[in-house]
Amino acid sequence: MRGNPLNHSQGANHGKLKLTQPVIKECNHIPQLLSIKGVSGYTGLSRSTIYELINEYSDCYDPTFPKKVQLTKVRVVWVASEIADWINAKIESRLA
């Protein structure tokens, strides 16, 4: 399945993706995974900033940022619910 990892639908839009039902409702037992592009899209952070956040030796290291999941030697992803939790924690922290 291609397009937004959390939403999908192919309709009369000539192959363009239309946001409808979240995939998570269809497969609630399978965690949704986000590529670096997906994480960047949801957080608004650049790819390099995301990698700085997870680099323990970086001045930008954030131990609260979700850990990556290594699927293969070259493919990493993040659990969508963990990214959502991190974003929500950032939103809540501004209220403190």
N, C-alpha and C positions, 0 to 999 in steps of 0.2 A: 504494500500500500504506500503511495507517495503523497506528498503534500503535508499539510499540518498534521503532526503526529497525534493530536488530540481530537481532531474533528475531520470528518470526511463525508463526501457525497458526490456522486457524479450524476448530473442531471442534464437538462436540455441546454446547459451552458456551453455546449460544444467542447466537452472535455475539461473545462475549467472546474476547479474545485469549489464547492459551495459549502460553507460552514453550516453544519446541522447538528446531529446527535454526536456527542462525544463517543469515541471508540471505547473508552473505559466502561461505558454502560453495556456495551456489547460483550466485552471480555473482562469483566471485573475481577477475575482471578489472575490476570496477567498484568504485571506492572507495566505502565507506559514508560518508554525510554525516549530520551531526547538526545539528538546529536549536538555537537558544539554549536551548529547553526541554530538549532531549536532553542538551546539555552540562551544564546545571544539574542534571539528574537524575543523571548519572554522577559529577559532581564534588562535589555537595552545596553548590555555591556559588550565590548568588542571581544573577539576571540582571544587576543593577547591578554586582555585584562582578566578574563576568566582563568587562563592558565597561570597568571600571576597570583590570583586569589588562592589557587590550590598548591602553589609552590611554597613549601615550608621555609625555603631560604630567601624568599622575596620579602621586601619591605611591605608589599601589599597583601601578604598572606592573611587569609581570613579563615581561622579554624572552624567557623560556623558554616562556611560554604560547603554544600554537599559534596561528598566524595564521588569521584568518577567510577564507572564500572568498566573494566577492561574486557571487552567481548572477544577480541582477537589481539594479535600482536600489534596491529595498527589501528584498531577501531575502539574508541571509547565513547561511552554514553553516560547520561545521568538519569536518575529516576525522577520522573516528572513531578510526582507528589512531594519529593524532597526539595526540588527547586521551588515549587509553589509555597511550601512551608517556610523556606528561607526568605522569599519575597515578602510573605505575610509578616514574618518576624521583623524585617526591616521597616515595614509600614507601621507596625505596632510600636517599635522603638522610638519613632519620631514623636509619639504621643506622650512619652515618659518625660 
